Amino acid sequence: MGAPAFPDGRDTQDKPGIDLCNFPAILSLMSIAPSRTIRLLVVALILISTAGCDQMTKHLARKQLNSVESTPLAGGLVEFVLAENPGAFLSLGASLPEGLRGGLFTAGISLGLVALLIYLLRVEAIPWSSFFWLVLIWAGGMSNLVDRFFRHGLVTDFMIIRIGPLHTGVFNVADLAIVTGTIFLLLSLRGRPTKSVAP
């Protein structure tokens, strides 16, 4: 009885470094079909869930929090405080002139997100894992872009994580989606098996 094959027809005996019980490794070998309908559906679902959660939590933060008093949670590990951020992630570039910020963080990010969406929809084949994490990054960027368009270039942040004397800057759910997507994208690319060159 022959060994089971991968979805593209390759025999598993040709990939001795892949454990059949290691689902993420197998998933990284699978490429998403070129169907734009499937891709659009995945993109729409991730955008709705990510942006919906982000915008809802931002709305609650603007209603319940203020920029003076913070609200600790989980023994002080998480802290809630309202911040309207004119800069990029963790307030990077917040001190730049308003016109320059608008060009970089609204027009520039808009072009980048449009380019990423076109790539995701038009690339011939892409591993499912890479596609998912790239869409998560895109969805987080889109939700923050909504803030910039409708809140005069400001993005609502409201969370801080504290571990002893260390703490993050103020961030939001969209930032969390972007960071999570970036980390797991890099891990999926690093863990992808390389093709061996035949002698």
Secondary structure as a PSIPRED ss2 file (coil, helix, strand):
# PSIPRED VFORMAT (PSIPRED V4.0)

   1 M C   1.000  0.000  0.000
   2 G C   1.000  0.000  0.000
   3 A C   1.000  0.000  0.000
   4 P C   1.000  0.000  0.000
   5 A E   0.000  0.000  1.000
   6 F C   1.000  0.000  0.000
   7 P C   1.000  0.000  0.000
   8 D C   1.000  0.000  0.000
   9 G C   1.000  0.000  0.000
  10 R C   1.000  0.000  0.000
  11 D E   0.000  0.000  1.000
  12 T H   0.000  1.000  0.000
  13 Q H   0.000  1.000  0.000
  14 D H   0.000  1.000  0.000
  15 K C   1.000  0.000  0.000
  16 P C   1.000  0.000  0.000
  17 G C   1.000  0.000  0.000
  18 I C   1.000  0.000  0.000
  19 D C   1.000  0.000  0.000
  20 L C   1.000  0.000  0.000
  21 C C   1.000  0.000  0.000
  22 N C   1.000  0.000  0.000
  23 F H   0.000  1.000  0.000
  24 P H   0.000  1.000  0.000
  25 A H   0.000  1.000  0.000
  26 I H   0.000  1.000  0.000
  27 L H   0.000  1.000  0.000
  28 S H   0.000  1.000  0.000
  29 L H   0.000  1.000  0.000
  30 M C   1.000  0.000  0.000
  31 S E   0.000  0.000  1.000
  32 I C   1.000  0.000  0.000
  33 A C   1.000  0.000  0.000
  34 P C   1.000  0.000  0.000
  35 S C   1.000  0.000  0.000
  36 R H   0.000  1.000  0.000
  37 T H   0.000  1.000  0.000
  38 I H   0.000  1.000  0.000
  39 R H   0.000  1.000  0.000
  40 L H   0.000  1.000  0.000
  41 L H   0.000  1.000  0.000
  42 V H   0.000  1.000  0.000
  43 V H   0.000  1.000  0.000
  44 A H   0.000  1.000  0.000
  45 L H   0.000  1.000  0.000
  46 I H   0.000  1.000  0.000
  47 L H   0.000  1.000  0.000
  48 I H   0.000  1.000  0.000
  49 S H   0.000  1.000  0.000
  50 T H   0.000  1.000  0.000
  51 A H   0.000  1.000  0.000
  52 G H   0.000  1.000  0.000
  53 C H   0.000  1.000  0.000
  54 D H   0.000  1.000  0.000
  55 Q H   0.000  1.000  0.000
  56 M H   0.000  1.000  0.000
  57 T H   0.000  1.000  0.000
  58 K H   0.000  1.000  0.000
  59 H H   0.000  1.000  0.000
  60 L H   0.000  1.000  0.000
  61 A H   0.000  1.000  0.000
  62 R H   0.000  1.000  0.000
  63 K H   0.000  1.000  0.000
  64 Q H   0.000  1.000  0.000
  65 L C   1.000  0.000  0.000
  66 N C   1.000  0.000  0.000
  67 S C   1.000  0.000  0.000
  68 V C   1.000  0.000  0.000
  69 E C   1.000  0.000  0.000
  70 S C   1.000  0.000  0.000
  71 T E   0.000  0.000  1.000
  72 P E   0.000  0.000  1.000
  73 L E   0.000  0.000  1.000
  74 A C   1.000  0.000  0.000
  75 G C   1.000  0.000  0.000
  76 G C   1.000  0.000  0.000
  77 L C   1.000  0.000  0.000
  78 V E   0.000  0.000  1.000
  79 E E   0.000  0.000  1.000
  80 F E   0.000  0.000  1.000
  81 V E   0.000  0.000  1.000
  82 L E   0.000  0.000  1.000
  83 A E   0.000  0.000  1.000
  84 E E   0.000  0.000  1.000
  85 N E   0.000  0.000  1.000
  86 P C   1.000  0.000  0.000
  87 G C   1.000  0.000  0.000
  88 A C   1.000  0.000  0.000
  89 F H   0.000  1.000  0.000
  90 L H   0.000  1.000  0.000
  91 S H   0.000  1.000  0.000
  92 L C   1.000  0.000  0.000
  93 G C   1.000  0.000  0.000
  94 A C   1.000  0.000  0.000
  95 S C   1.000  0.000  0.000
  96 L C   1.000  0.000  0.000
  97 P C   1.000  0.000  0.000
  98 E H   0.000  1.000  0.000
  99 G H   0.000  1.000  0.000
 100 L H   0.000  1.000  0.000
 101 R H   0.000  1.000  0.000
 102 G H   0.000  1.000  0.000
 103 G H   0.000  1.000  0.000
 104 L H   0.000  1.000  0.000
 105 F H   0.000  1.000  0.000
 106 T H   0.000  1.000  0.000
 107 A H   0.000  1.000  0.000
 108 G H   0.000  1.000  0.000
 109 I H   0.000  1.000  0.000
 110 S H   0.000  1.000  0.000
 111 L H   0.000  1.000  0.000
 112 G H   0.000  1.000  0.000
 113 L H   0.000  1.000  0.000
 114 V H   0.000  1.000  0.000
 115 A H   0.000  1.000  0.000
 116 L H   0.000  1.000  0.000
 117 L H   0.000  1.000  0.000
 118 I H   0.000  1.000  0.000
 119 Y H   0.000  1.000  0.000
 120 L H   0.000  1.000  0.000
 121 L H   0.000  1.000  0.000
 122 R H   0.000  1.000  0.000
 123 V C   1.000  0.000  0.000
 124 E C   1.000  0.000  0.000
 125 A C   1.000  0.000  0.000
 126 I C   1.000  0.000  0.000
 127 P E   0.000  0.000  1.000
 128 W H   0.000  1.000  0.000
 129 S H   0.000  1.000  0.000
 130 S H   0.000  1.000  0.000
 131 F H   0.000  1.000  0.000
 132 F H   0.000  1.000  0.000
 133 W H   0.000  1.000  0.000
 134 L H   0.000  1.000  0.000
 135 V H   0.000  1.000  0.000
 136 L H   0.000  1.000  0.000
 137 I H   0.000  1.000  0.000
 138 W H   0.000  1.000  0.000
 139 A H   0.000  1.000  0.000
 140 G H   0.000  1.000  0.000
 141 G H   0.000  1.000  0.000
 142 M H   0.000  1.000  0.000
 143 S H   0.000  1.000  0.000
 144 N H   0.000  1.000  0.000
 145 L H   0.000  1.000  0.000
 146 V H   0.000  1.000  0.000
 147 D H   0.000  1.000  0.000
 148 R H   0.000  1.000  0.000
 149 F H   0.000  1.000  0.000
 150 F H   0.000  1.000  0.000
 151 R C   1.000  0.000  0.000
 152 H C   1.000  0.000  0.000
 153 G C   1.000  0.000  0.000
 154 L C   1.000  0.000  0.000
 155 V E   0.000  0.000  1.000
 156 T E   0.000  0.000  1.000
 157 D E   0.000  0.000  1.000
 158 F E   0.000  0.000  1.000
 159 M E   0.000  0.000  1.000
 160 I E   0.000  0.000  1.000
 161 I E   0.000  0.000  1.000
 162 R E   0.000  0.000  1.000
 163 I E   0.000  0.000  1.000
 164 G C   1.000  0.000  0.000
 165 P C   1.000  0.000  0.000
 166 L E   0.000  0.000  1.000
 167 H E   0.000  0.000  1.000
 168 T C   1.000  0.000  0.000
 169 G C   1.000  0.000  0.000
 170 V C   1.000  0.000  0.000
 171 F E   0.000  0.000  1.000
 172 N C   1.000  0.000  0.000
 173 V H   0.000  1.000  0.000
 174 A H   0.000  1.000  0.000
 175 D H   0.000  1.000  0.000
 176 L H   0.000  1.000  0.000
 177 A H   0.000  1.000  0.000
 178 I H   0.000  1.000  0.000
 179 V H   0.000  1.000  0.000
 180 T H   0.000  1.000  0.000
 181 G H   0.000  1.000  0.000
 182 T H   0.000  1.000  0.000
 183 I H   0.000  1.000  0.000
 184 F H   0.000  1.000  0.000
 185 L H   0.000  1.000  0.000
 186 L H   0.000  1.000  0.000
 187 L H   0.000  1.000  0.000
 188 S H   0.000  1.000  0.000
 189 L H   0.000  1.000  0.000
 190 R H   0.000  1.000  0.000
 191 G C   1.000  0.000  0.000
 192 R C   1.000  0.000  0.000
 193 P C   1.000  0.000  0.000
 194 T C   1.000  0.000  0.000
 195 K C   1.000  0.000  0.000
 196 S C   1.000  0.000  0.000
 197 V C   1.000  0.000  0.000
 198 A C   1.000  0.000  0.000
 199 P C   1.000  0.000  0.000
